[in-house]
Amino acid sequence: MKMQLLIGDVAELRIRARKAEIKLFFDSIGYQLSASGEELLSLSSEYAQLSVKPPVTFVRYDQDHFLSVRSDGRDMSLPYAKKPGK
């Protein structure tokens, strides 16, 4: 199963409904997403931190336990910091 989340602008993190959706998407895999200034997003876990510029697409691959991050024509894969449901 895979789940996808698109963030088009840093301002989306200030919208209550989007904030809840984003938190649910990342919490169960051990990541947090926050604003890093007006133009960047910071994705962090206890193991790593990554800054990306929106628009960015995050895709969770729960069966394989990795997160795909697509931004600025780059595609990165990160392992889950924790397994969903744990």
N, C-alpha and C positions, 0 to 999 in steps of 0.2 A: 504494500500500500504506500502511496506517496501523497503528500499534502503540499500545496503551494501557497505562498504568500508574496504578494507584490506590494512594495512600498514605493510610491511615486515621489514623495516629498517628505522631508524631515518633519514638517508641520503635522503630518498624520499622527505622530506620536503624542500630540496634545489633544486629539479628539477622543473623548471618553470611550466610545464604542470600539474604535480602532485600537486604542490602548489595551483594552481587555482582550481583544482578538489576538493581538501581538503577544501579550503575556502568555496566553494559553498555548499559542503555537510554540514558543521557546522554552517555557518553564519545564515541561516534562522531559526535555532533552538536555537540560542543564545549561542553557544559554540565556543571556539577557540582552535586550536591544535597547539602546538609549541614543539620544541626540548627542552629537559631539560638535557643538557649534551650530551654525545655521545651515550648513551644507552637507555635513557628514553624519553618518550613522555609525555607532560603535557596537559591535557584536562581541560579547565577552562571556567567558566561562572561567572556572578556576584554573584552566590550563592555557588559555590563549585569549588574545584580543585582536580584533580586526576592524579597521575603519573602511567604510565603503561609501560611495557617493550615489544617491538615488538618481534615477530609478534603479531599484535592485529587486531581484527575484530570489526568494529563498524556497528551496524544495527539500522537504523531509522525506527520506527513504527509511521508514521504520523497520522494514524487514532486514535491510543491510546496515542499519545504524549509522547513517551518515547524512550530513546536511550539505546540499549544493548551494553555492552563493554565486549569482550571476550579476555582474555590474561592470559598466564601462567596457563591454566586449570581452571581459575576462570571466572565466568559470573556475571556481575553487571548490574543493570538497573538504569538509571537516568532519572528523569523527564526532559522534555524540559524546558530550561530557558525562551523561548518564543515560541509561536505557529508559525508554518510556514506560510509565507504570511502576517504576521503582522508587 
